[in-house]
Amino acid sequence: MHANEELEEADRLMTICNSCRYCEGLCAVFPAMELRRSFADGDLNYLANLCHNCGACHVDCQFSPPHEFNVNVPKTLAQVRAKSYRSYAWPRMFQPMFDRNGLAIAVVTAVSIALFILGFALWHDPKVLWAGGDFYRLMPHKVMVALFGGVSLFALLAFVMGFRNFWKDIGAGESSAGNGKTIWQAMRDAGSLRYLDGAGAGCFNEDEYPTDKRRFYHHLTFYGFMLCFAATSVATIYHYVFDWPAPYGWFSLPKLLGISGGIGLLIGPIGLMREKRRRNPELVEKSQFGMEAAFIVMLFATGLSGLLLMVLRETPAMAIMLAVHLGTVFSLFLTMPYGKFVHGLYRFGALVYYASERSPDPDMSYTSK
């Protein structure tokens, strides 16, 4: 017996696939599956988070619909993944957030924080609402650090506890999976999105012509986010180590990193949303759309508001733009542990565990070339 119907169906499909093994060269899911004769809930959650939903197995499968076996691995594992996000979330009282409209929650949170910041400034000194240049006239640096430092620490704790639940559930905690070699291999696989290429052909869409665009836009989004994070980190070092407070010049390192990251967060999410609309409906789980849309929209809004803030810094629109940007960033960090962002964390953990299972040479475990 499994915890839900999605896991029951995944067990049925993995049993069929384990007998056939026609798709064993497509990605990491099937070699990992072949190491098991039966499938506990943790095994199925592990395989589901290892799946990148490229769709190659669905196209190649001789038992896919309308065959009576009705084998649809990508969609079933997508359903299992969605359930796993909820079950691993910490604290448990926030788990129902996965069942609600993630986009509405994210937007309401962003608007509420922006209005709070504007109200704070209006109460403190109404003149700053129409003065440009100095961010800290709108909100003192210490207040800003306390507000965003608090939400960042909460998000980090929620991620750590959620990952702990996932790691324990898939059985990785009982092995030495998390060593330097397996972590490095997982970083290489995740950084290149090795298993999002459909065994070399690309991801399959509604017209069944595979393309590599989905991987390209994933790269822009991920590295755009990391560049923005790097910009914030460098600015923090400038402020506390070198006593160089913001704002910084256009050719300073924080600005260059932030501009590059912001551009990535504009192009990447737009491309991902476009590719999402082109996916074959048979491969995706529609119930996840709200959660996925919230994640993509908030990343796009973060990049757009950040770039506009740079351009409008010296204008009377700076205060409103700063409030919008800070509200968006606050909402993004607050909702990250309870939305689509967690897929990257659990997928990375699954890749680490897969690398350990394929030892002694995880790099040679699979190749799409």
N, C-alpha and C positions, 0 to 999 in steps of 0.2 A: 504494500500500500504506500502511496505517495501523498504528499501534503496537499496537492491540488490536481485538477484535471490536466493542466498544462504539463506537469511533470509525468503524469500517466501516459500522455500522448508521446512525449519525448522518449520515454522508456520504450514504447512500442516501436517508434521509428529507429532508435539506436539499435534495437535488437534485429530489425530487418537489415539495417545498413551493415551491422557487424557480420551478418551472414553473406551479404553481397560483396562488399569492399571494393566496388567499382570506382568509388570516388576517393580512394585513399591517397592519391597524389595531388589532390586539389588544394588542400590547406592543412592546418594543424589539427583541426577537429577530428578527422577520421583516424589518423595515426594514434591520437590520444584515446579515442574510442576503442581501438583495437587492443589496447592494453587491459581492457575490462571485459569480463564475462557477464557481469550483471551491473545494474546501475542504481545506486542509491541517490537520494535527493541531491546530496553534495556533488556527486559525480556529474549529474545532469546540469546543475548550476555551473559547474566548472566548464563543461563543454559549451554551454550556452554563452558564457562570457568569453570563451575562446573564439567563438564564431564572429566573423566580421560582416556577415550578411551580404557577401558579394553576389550570391545567387548561382554560382557555377554548378553546384551540386544539384540544384533544382532542374537546371537545363539539361544536365547530363543524365539525370536519373531515369531509368527505364520504368520505375514504379510511381513516378509523379502523376498527379491528376491528369486525365480522368481514369487512370488505372485503379482497380478496386483496392489496392493497398493504400492509395491516397497518401503517398510519402511527400511531405513538404517540410524538409528540414529547416530552411531559413526562417520561415514564418513561425514554426513551432518553437524554435530556439529563441526567436525574438520575444515570443510570449513568455517563455521561461525567464529570460533576462529581465523583463519588466517586473515580473513577480519577485525576482531575487533582489532587485533594487529596494523594493519595499521591505522585504523580510530582513535585510541587513542594516537598515537605517537605524541610526542612534540619535537621540533617545527614541524609544519606541512610541512615545506619544505623538511624535511627528511623522510616523509612518503613513497616516491617512493623507498626507500632502501629496503622495504619489497618485492618489485616486481622484484628485481634483484638477481643475483647470490650471495648469502650471503657469500659463501665460498671463492669466488674469491676476494670479497671486503676485507674480513678479512685477507686473506693471503697477498694481496698487501699492506695493511696497516701495517701488522707486518714486512714485508720485508723492507718497506720504513723507518719505525722507526729504525729498526736495522741498516740499512745503514746510517741513520742520526747520530746515536750514534757513530758508527765506524768512520764516517767522522769527527765528533766533536773531538773525541779522536786523530785522525790522525793530525788534524789541531793544537790541543793543545799540544800534546807531543807524537810523533809516537812510542816512546819506550814503552809506556804503553800497546800497542797492544800485546806485547810478554812477559808481566810481570804478574805473578799471585799474588793472595793473597788479595790485597786491591781493593775493588769495586770502591772506590771513586777516585782512580787514573784515572780510565777510564772516569768517569763523576763526577764532584763535587757534594757533597750531596745537596747543595742548588738548583742546576740546576735540579737534579733528583726529588727533592721534588716539585719544581715548575711545572715540566713537568707532573708528574703523579698525583700530587695534583689537577692540573687544570682539567685533563681529568676525574678524579674521581668525582670532584664536578659537572662537566657537566653531567656525567652519573647519578648522584644522583638527580640532578634537573630534568632531562628528565624522570626519573622513577617517581618522585613525581608528576609531571604534567600529565604524562600518566595515573597514578593511579587515580588522581583527575578526569580526564575525564571519566574513567571507572566507578568510584564510583558514579559519578553524573548520568551517562547514565543508570545504572541499578536501580536507584531510592534509593540507600542506603543513599545518602546524606540527604534525607527527613525524615529519621528515626534515632533512636539512636542505629544503628546497631553496631557501633564501640565502644562498652564498654568493660570493663575488662573481663567479663565473656565470651563474644562471641569471643574476640581475643584469650583468653586462649584456648577455645575449638577448634578454627581454628588452633592454633599452634599444638595442640595434633593431630588433623586430618592430617595436612600437614606433621608434623614430622614423623608420622607413615605410611604415604601414605595410609590412611584408605580405600579410595575408589578406589585403584588400584589393588584390590585383586579379582575382578570379583565375588563379593558376597561370597568370601571364596575359590573359585576354582582357581583363578589366571587369568592372561591375556590370551586371546585366540589367537592362531597363525594360520598359513595356514593349519595345520593338524587338527585343532579344538581340540587339546589336551591342556588344559590350564596349565600354569606353573606360578610360583611366581618369576621367574628370572628377569622379567622386574622391579619389585619393588625392588629386591635386588640390581640391578645395579644402579637404581635411588638413593638408599640410599648411596651407595659407592660414587657416583658422587657428590651428594649434601653435604654429611658430609665431603668428601674430600675437596670440595671448602671451606666449612666453617672452616675447620682446617687450610687451607692455609691462609685464611683471619685472623684467630686468631693468626697465627704465625707472620704475618705482623703487627698486632695490638700490640702484646707483644713486638716485636722489636722496634716499635715506642715509646712505654713507656720506654723501656730500654734506648733508645737514648736520649729522651728529658727530662725524669724525673730523671733517675739515671746516665745520662751521660756515658752510656756504648755503644759506637759505634760498629757497625758490623766490621768484621765478628765475629760470636759466635762459641763456641765449639760444638762438636758433641752431647754432652749430655745437652746442654742448652735447655731451654723451647722453644724458637723460632725454633731451629733445630728439636726437637722432634715433635713439631706440624707440621712443614713444611714437614718432611719426611713422617709422617702418612698421611697428606693431599695429598701429591704428589702421594703416592701409590694408594690412593683412586681415584685420577684423572687419573691414568693409567688404572686400572682395570675397573672402572665404565664406562667410555666412550666406551672402547672396547666392553664391554658387551652390552651396549645400542645399539651400531651400529649393533652388531650381532643379537640382538633381533629384531631390526627394520627391518632387511632383512628377518626375519622369520615371520613377521606379515602377517595376511591374507590381500591380496591386497584390498579386499572389505571393509576393516575397515579404511584404511588410505587415506589421501589426498596427491597425488604424487607431487602436486605443492609446498608443504612445504619442500620437501626433501633438497633443497639447503640451506634453512634457518636452518633446523635442523642439517644438516651435518656440517655447519659452526660452530654452537654452540658446537657440540660434538668434532669436530677436534680441535678447539681452546682450549677447556678445557683439552683435552689430551696433546696438545702441551705445555700448561702452566705447567702441572704436569711433563712432560718428561724433558723439558728444565730446570725447577727448580731443579730437582733431579740431572741432569747432571752437572749443575752449582755447586752444593754442592761437587760433586765428583772431578770436574776439577778445583776447586778454586785455588789450589796451583800450577797449571800447566800453560804453555804458552797459552793454549786454553781458559783460563778464560775470557779474554776480548771479544773474539768472542762469547763465550757461554753466557756471561752476556748481550751482545747486542741482541742476539737472544731472550733470556728470556724476557728482558725488552720490546722488540718490540712486542712479543706475548702478554704480559700482557697489554700493551697499546692498542693494537688492540682489545683485549677481552673487556676491559672496554669501549672503544669508540663505539663498535658495540652492546654491550649488550642491550641498550634500543631499538634497531631496529632489533632484532632477537628473536630466540626461548627462550632466557632467560626470557623475559617478561611473559611467560606463568606461571611461578611460582608466580610472583607478582599478576597477575590478578586472578589466581586460589585461592590464599590465600584470596584475597578480597572477592571472591565468597563464600568461606567457612565461612568467618566472617558473611556475609549477610545471608547465609543459617542457621547458628547457631542462629542468631537473629530471623529469621522467625519461627524457631522451638522451641522458648522459650515457657514456662519458664524453660525447662530442655533440652537444646540442646544435651546433652550427651546421652539422651535416645531416640533421634529422629530416630536413625537407628542403626541396628547392623547386621553384616554379620555372626554372630556366631549362 
